[in-house]
Amino acid sequence: MRLKLFDGPYYNMTKILLSMIGQWPLQPFWQKLMIQMTVFSYLLSILIPEVIKLIDVRDDLDVVVECLAPIGLHILNALKCFTTSYHANKLVKLMAHMDRDWKSRVDADGTKVLHHWAERGRILAKGYALYLFIGGTLYVCAPLVPFFLDVVKPLNESRPREFLFRTEYYVDQDQYFVPIFLHALTTTSVSMVIVAACDTMYSAFIHYACAVFVELSQELEYPVKNKDDSFYVSKNDDYFYNHIVKCVKKHKEVIEFCDFLESTYTVYSFGTVGLNIFLISFTGVQTVTKVDNPSLFVRYSIYVFGQIMHAFFGCWHGQLLIDYSEAIIISAYKSRWHGSSLRSCRLLTLIMMRSTKPCQLTAGKLFSVSLQTFTTIIKTAMSYFTLLRSLQ
């Protein structure tokens, strides 16, 4: 199967990023398997020394906090990869639906809204990926500051080495600083690609669904009229009724698409929400305890801000889906129902009744993913942050 839509400019970047980590659903099986095994090996190779270090320092709360944040990050990345790989068939169905819908539009006007939202999603995806890679670059370059200062402003002795993660390899880490740093650098780079790839695919699905809802709203508010500029002539010549029938079918299809999308991402969303609370609170503690160390303070600040932006990115997309699916009821009310037939009004009533329950993504079927969820994440993370600070 080849989906030409995803070879185009709107989704090509997402396809490339997913292919880099072996998560593009239409990759050849053996190629995908080999890349996935390599990516999971990288994640496992950093998780094992991190967990060993955590066990070794379990009696020191400050060091435990420093160990837990990167462990949570790598578990989150593993969850993203596992979700994308496990639901590969579902993702293919979602992409095939998008590709089929684009192909079904016979003229430029039919894809105008889709083009607008796809372009909007492309710009957002590029900006998000650029932010991740710039933030990741600044984060991994921070441990190199002591090397730079030793050259620019040397002291009588070398400055202490800083490591990206708290790990235990059972070797002299100062002596093997370069290979340890390169290992952490590689796994961090892989992590950035995982986040960018999986999140931009998630964004592409949401933007497509919102585009269809916007298109449907416009069709309800500004329907095509009859030849005599009216909406209803006779039962056999009821233009408005035929138009509403098409709208009902389109509404049903996009709802089914959203329900399928929700079932694909519900477990992933639940894990992401929980891990974001965990990461923001623990990284926040790391940040405030390193105020006297500018290098570490800047590095942890980048880290915690990145986690907040990651949480906002997911919740904001969920809010978009709720808002635009809920707006259908207003558009149906604004339509020219008062000049149409009774059967047309009955169909509009069905659309309005269904729109009272907006489409939404859920986290483990427990609560919706929305901006309200984002505020809950921040408040809960701050509560845990306060608790951890009181224990130090």
C-alpha positions as CSV (number, residue, x, y, z in Angstrom):
1,M,0.0,0.0,0.0
2,R,1.2,3.5,-0.9
3,L,-0.4,6.6,0.4
4,K,0.6,9.5,-1.9
5,L,-0.8,12.0,0.6
6,F,2.1,11.3,3.0
7,D,4.7,11.8,0.3
8,G,3.6,15.4,-0.2
9,P,4.9,18.5,1.6
10,Y,2.4,18.5,4.4
11,Y,3.3,15.1,6.0
12,N,6.7,14.3,4.5
13,M,8.7,15.5,7.5
14,T,6.6,13.3,9.8
15,K,7.1,10.3,7.5
16,I,10.9,10.8,7.5
17,L,11.1,11.2,11.3
18,L,9.0,8.0,11.9
19,S,11.1,6.1,9.4
20,M,14.3,7.1,11.2
21,I,13.0,5.3,14.4
22,G,11.4,2.4,12.5
23,Q,7.8,3.5,13.3
24,W,6.5,4.4,9.9
25,P,3.7,1.8,9.5
26,L,4.4,1.2,5.7
27,Q,8.1,0.6,6.0
28,P,9.3,-2.8,4.8
29,F,9.0,-5.3,7.7
30,W,12.6,-6.3,8.1
31,Q,13.9,-2.7,7.8
32,K,11.3,-1.6,10.4
33,L,12.2,-4.5,12.7
34,M,16.0,-3.8,12.6
35,I,15.6,-0.1,13.2
36,Q,13.1,-0.7,16.1
37,M,15.5,-3.2,17.7
38,T,18.3,-0.6,17.4
39,V,16.2,2.2,19.0
40,F,15.0,0.0,21.8
41,S,18.6,-1.2,22.4
42,Y,19.6,2.4,22.8
43,L,16.9,3.2,25.2
44,L,17.6,0.0,27.2
45,S,21.3,0.7,27.2
46,I,20.8,4.0,29.0
47,L,18.0,2.8,31.3
48,I,20.0,0.0,32.8
49,P,22.9,2.1,34.1
50,E,20.4,4.7,35.3
51,V,18.4,2.2,37.3
52,I,21.6,0.7,38.7
53,K,22.6,4.2,39.9
54,L,19.2,4.7,41.4
55,I,19.5,1.6,43.4
56,D,23.0,2.5,44.6
57,V,21.9,6.0,45.8
58,R,18.4,5.0,47.1
59,D,19.2,6.4,50.6
60,D,20.1,9.9,49.3
61,L,16.8,11.7,48.4
62,D,18.5,14.5,46.5
63,V,20.4,12.2,44.2
64,V,17.3,9.9,43.8
65,V,15.4,12.9,42.5
66,E,18.1,13.6,40.0
67,C,18.0,9.9,38.8
68,L,14.3,9.6,38.5
69,A,13.7,12.5,36.0
70,P,15.7,11.0,33.1
71,I,14.4,7.5,33.8
72,G,10.9,8.9,33.4
73,L,11.8,10.5,30.2
74,H,13.2,7.4,28.7
75,I,10.2,5.3,29.8
76,L,8.0,7.9,28.2
77,N,9.9,7.6,24.9
78,A,9.7,3.8,25.1
79,L,5.9,4.2,25.6
80,K,5.6,6.3,22.5
81,C,7.5,3.8,20.4
82,F,5.5,0.9,21.8
83,T,2.2,2.6,21.2
84,T,3.1,3.5,17.6
85,S,4.4,0.0,16.9
86,Y,1.5,-1.9,18.6
87,H,-1.1,0.2,16.9
88,A,0.6,0.2,13.5
89,N,-2.5,-1.3,11.8
90,K,-4.8,1.3,13.3
91,L,-2.5,4.1,12.2
92,V,-2.5,2.7,8.6
93,K,-6.4,2.7,8.7
94,L,-6.4,6.3,9.9
95,M,-3.9,7.4,7.2
96,A,-5.8,5.5,4.5
97,H,-9.0,7.3,5.6
98,M,-7.2,10.7,5.2
99,D,-5.7,9.7,1.8
100,R,-9.1,8.4,0.5
101,D,-10.8,11.6,1.7
102,W,-8.3,13.9,-0.1
103,K,-8.6,11.8,-3.3
104,S,-12.4,12.0,-3.2
105,R,-12.4,15.8,-3.6
106,V,-12.9,16.5,-7.3
107,D,-12.1,20.2,-7.4
108,A,-9.8,22.7,-5.6
109,D,-12.6,24.2,-3.6
110,G,-13.3,20.8,-2.1
111,T,-9.8,20.7,-0.6
112,K,-9.4,24.4,0.3
113,V,-10.1,23.9,4.0
114,L,-8.0,20.7,4.1
115,H,-5.1,22.5,2.5
116,H,-5.4,25.3,5.0
117,W,-5.3,23.0,8.0
118,A,-2.7,20.7,6.6
119,E,-0.4,23.8,6.0
120,R,-1.2,25.0,9.6
121,G,-0.3,21.5,10.9
122,R,2.9,21.4,8.8
123,I,4.1,24.8,10.2
124,L,3.3,23.7,13.7
125,A,5.1,20.4,13.3
126,K,8.2,22.1,12.0
127,G,8.2,24.7,14.8
128,Y,7.7,22.0,17.4
129,A,10.5,19.8,16.0
130,L,12.8,22.8,15.7
131,Y,12.1,23.7,19.3
132,L,12.8,20.1,20.4
133,F,16.1,19.9,18.6
134,I,17.3,23.4,19.7
135,G,16.3,22.6,23.3
136,G,18.0,19.2,23.1
137,T,21.2,20.7,21.6
138,L,21.4,23.3,24.4
139,Y,20.7,20.6,27.0
140,V,23.5,18.2,25.8
141,C,26.0,21.1,25.3
142,A,25.8,22.2,28.9
143,P,28.2,19.5,30.2
144,L,30.8,20.8,27.8
145,V,30.9,24.2,29.5
146,P,33.6,23.2,32.0
147,F,35.8,22.1,29.0
148,F,35.2,25.4,27.3
149,L,36.0,27.4,30.5
150,D,39.2,25.4,31.1
151,V,40.4,26.6,27.7
152,V,39.1,30.2,27.9
153,K,39.7,30.8,31.6
154,P,41.9,28.0,33.1
155,L,42.3,27.4,36.8
156,N,45.0,25.7,38.7
157,E,43.1,22.5,38.3
158,S,40.5,21.2,35.9
159,R,36.9,22.0,36.7
160,P,34.7,19.0,37.8
161,R,33.0,17.1,35.0
162,E,29.2,17.3,34.5
163,F,27.3,14.4,33.1
164,L,24.0,14.4,31.2
165,F,22.5,11.7,33.4
166,R,23.2,10.0,36.7
167,T,24.5,6.6,35.6
168,E,26.6,3.7,36.9
169,Y,28.9,1.8,34.5
170,Y,31.3,0.5,37.2
171,V,34.2,2.4,35.6
172,D,36.0,5.6,36.5
173,Q,33.6,8.1,35.0
174,D,36.1,11.0,34.8
175,Q,38.5,8.8,32.9
176,Y,35.8,7.5,30.5
177,F,34.0,10.8,30.3
178,V,34.1,11.1,26.5
179,P,32.5,7.6,25.7
180,I,29.9,8.1,28.5
181,F,29.1,11.5,27.2
182,L,28.8,10.2,23.6
183,H,26.5,7.4,24.8
184,A,24.2,9.9,26.6
185,L,24.4,12.3,23.5
186,T,23.3,9.5,21.2
187,T,20.4,8.4,23.4
188,T,19.3,12.0,23.8
189,S,19.3,12.5,20.1
190,V,17.2,9.4,19.6
191,S,14.8,10.6,22.3
192,M,14.3,13.9,20.5
193,V,13.5,12.2,17.2
194,I,11.0,9.9,19.0
195,V,9.2,12.8,20.6
196,A,9.1,14.8,17.4
197,A,8.0,11.9,15.2
198,C,5.2,10.5,17.4
199,D,3.9,13.9,18.4
200,T,3.7,15.3,14.9
201,M,1.8,12.3,13.7
202,Y,-0.6,12.8,16.5
203,S,-0.9,16.4,15.5
204,A,-1.6,15.5,11.9
205,F,-4.6,13.4,12.8
206,I,-6.1,16.1,15.0
207,H,-5.6,18.8,12.4
208,Y,-7.3,16.6,9.7
209,A,-10.3,16.0,12.0
210,C,-10.6,19.7,12.8
211,A,-10.4,20.5,9.1
212,V,-13.4,18.3,8.4
213,F,-15.4,19.8,11.3
214,V,-14.6,23.3,10.0
215,E,-15.6,22.2,6.5
216,L,-18.8,20.7,7.8
217,S,-19.6,23.9,9.7
218,Q,-19.3,26.0,6.6
219,E,-21.4,23.6,4.6
220,L,-24.2,23.9,7.2
221,E,-24.1,27.6,7.4
222,Y,-23.7,28.4,3.7
223,P,-25.5,25.6,1.7
224,V,-25.9,25.6,-2.0
225,K,-29.2,27.1,-3.1
226,N,-31.7,26.1,-5.7
227,K,-31.9,27.7,-9.1
228,D,-34.5,30.2,-7.9
229,D,-32.4,31.1,-4.9
230,S,-34.6,29.1,-2.5
231,F,-33.9,26.0,-0.5
232,Y,-37.1,23.9,-1.0
233,V,-39.3,23.5,-4.0
234,S,-40.9,20.0,-3.7
235,K,-40.2,16.6,-2.2
236,N,-38.5,15.5,-5.4
237,D,-36.6,18.7,-5.8
238,D,-35.4,19.4,-2.3
239,Y,-31.8,20.6,-2.7
240,F,-31.4,21.5,1.0
241,Y,-32.4,18.1,2.1
242,N,-30.0,16.4,-0.2
243,H,-27.3,18.7,1.0
244,I,-28.1,17.9,4.7
245,V,-28.0,14.2,3.9
246,K,-24.4,14.6,2.7
247,C,-23.6,16.6,5.8
248,V,-25.0,13.9,8.0
249,K,-22.8,11.3,6.2
250,K,-19.7,13.4,6.5
251,H,-20.5,14.1,10.2
252,K,-20.8,10.3,10.9
253,E,-17.5,9.6,9.1
254,V,-15.5,12.2,11.0
255,I,-17.0,11.0,14.3
256,E,-16.0,7.4,13.5
257,F,-12.5,8.7,12.6
258,C,-12.2,10.5,16.0
259,D,-13.5,7.5,17.9
260,F,-10.9,5.3,16.2
261,L,-8.2,7.9,16.9
262,E,-9.3,8.0,20.6
263,S,-9.1,4.2,20.9
264,T,-5.6,4.3,19.4
265,Y,-4.2,6.9,21.8
266,T,-6.1,6.4,25.0
267,V,-3.6,4.3,26.9
268,Y,-0.7,6.4,25.5
269,S,-2.4,9.6,26.7
270,F,-2.9,8.1,30.2
271,G,0.7,7.2,30.5
272,T,1.8,10.5,29.1
273,V,-0.3,12.5,31.6
274,G,1.0,10.5,34.5
275,L,4.6,10.7,33.4
276,N,4.4,14.4,32.7
277,I,3.2,15.1,36.3
278,F,6.1,12.9,37.5
279,L,8.7,14.6,35.3
280,I,7.6,18.2,35.9
281,S,7.6,17.8,39.7
282,F,11.0,16.0,39.9
283,T,12.7,18.2,37.3
284,G,11.3,21.3,39.1
285,V,13.0,20.2,42.3
286,Q,16.3,19.6,40.4
287,T,16.1,23.1,38.9
288,V,15.5,25.1,42.2
289,T,18.2,23.1,44.0
290,K,20.8,24.1,41.4
291,V,20.3,27.9,41.4
292,D,23.9,28.3,42.7
293,N,25.2,26.3,39.7
294,P,24.4,28.3,36.5
295,S,25.3,25.5,34.1
296,L,23.0,22.9,35.8
297,F,20.3,25.5,36.5
298,V,20.0,26.4,32.8
299,R,20.1,22.8,31.7
300,Y,17.4,21.7,34.2
301,S,15.3,24.8,33.3
302,I,15.4,23.8,29.6
303,Y,14.4,20.3,30.7
304,V,11.4,21.3,32.8
305,F,10.2,23.9,30.3
306,G,10.3,21.2,27.6
307,Q,8.2,18.9,29.7
308,I,5.6,21.6,30.3
309,M,5.5,22.4,26.5
310,H,5.2,18.6,25.8
311,A,2.2,18.4,28.2
312,F,0.6,21.5,26.7
313,F,1.1,20.3,23.1
314,G,-0.9,17.1,23.8
315,C,-3.6,18.8,25.8
316,W,-4.0,21.7,23.4
317,H,-4.6,19.4,20.5
318,G,-7.3,17.6,22.5
319,Q,-8.9,20.9,23.2
320,L,-8.9,21.7,19.5
321,L,-10.9,18.6,18.7
322,I,-13.4,19.3,21.4
323,D,-13.9,22.9,20.3
324,Y,-14.4,22.3,16.6
325,S,-16.6,19.2,17.0
326,E,-18.8,21.1,19.5
327,A,-19.1,24.1,17.1
328,I,-21.2,22.0,14.7
329,I,-24.3,22.6,16.8
330,I,-23.9,26.4,16.4
331,S,-23.5,26.0,12.7
332,A,-26.5,23.8,12.4
333,Y,-28.5,26.4,14.3
334,K,-27.3,29.1,12.0
335,S,-28.3,27.2,8.8
336,R,-31.3,28.1,6.8
337,W,-33.5,25.6,8.4
338,H,-36.5,28.0,8.6
339,G,-36.8,28.0,4.8
340,S,-36.4,24.3,4.3
341,S,-38.6,21.2,4.5
342,L,-39.7,19.4,7.6
343,R,-37.6,16.4,6.9
344,S,-34.5,18.6,6.5
345,C,-35.2,20.1,9.9
346,R,-35.4,16.6,11.4
347,L,-31.9,15.7,10.0
348,L,-30.5,19.0,11.4
349,T,-32.0,18.1,14.8
350,L,-30.1,14.8,14.7
351,I,-26.8,16.6,13.9
352,M,-27.4,19.1,16.8
353,M,-28.2,16.3,19.3
354,R,-25.1,14.4,18.4
355,S,-23.0,17.5,18.6
356,T,-23.9,18.1,22.2
357,K,-21.5,15.3,23.0
358,P,-18.2,16.6,21.5
359,C,-15.5,14.3,20.1
360,Q,-12.6,14.0,22.5
361,L,-9.5,12.1,23.3
362,T,-9.4,10.5,26.7
363,A,-6.6,9.3,29.0
364,G,-7.3,5.7,29.8
365,K,-11.1,6.3,29.3
366,L,-11.0,8.2,32.6
367,F,-10.9,11.9,31.7
368,S,-10.6,14.0,28.5
369,V,-7.4,15.4,27.2
370,S,-8.0,19.1,27.2
371,L,-6.6,22.4,28.5
372,Q,-8.4,21.7,31.7
373,T,-6.3,18.5,32.0
374,F,-3.2,20.6,31.4
375,T,-4.0,22.9,34.3
376,T,-4.6,19.8,36.4
377,I,-1.2,18.4,35.4
378,I,0.5,21.6,36.4
379,K,-1.4,21.9,39.8
380,T,-0.7,18.3,40.6
381,A,3.0,18.6,39.6
382,M,3.3,21.7,41.8
383,S,1.7,19.8,44.8
384,Y,4.3,17.0,44.4
385,F,7.0,19.6,43.9
386,T,6.1,21.3,47.2
387,L,6.0,17.9,49.0
388,L,9.5,16.9,47.7
389,R,10.9,20.3,48.7
390,S,9.6,19.8,52.2
391,L,11.3,16.4,52.4
392,Q,14.7,17.7,51.4
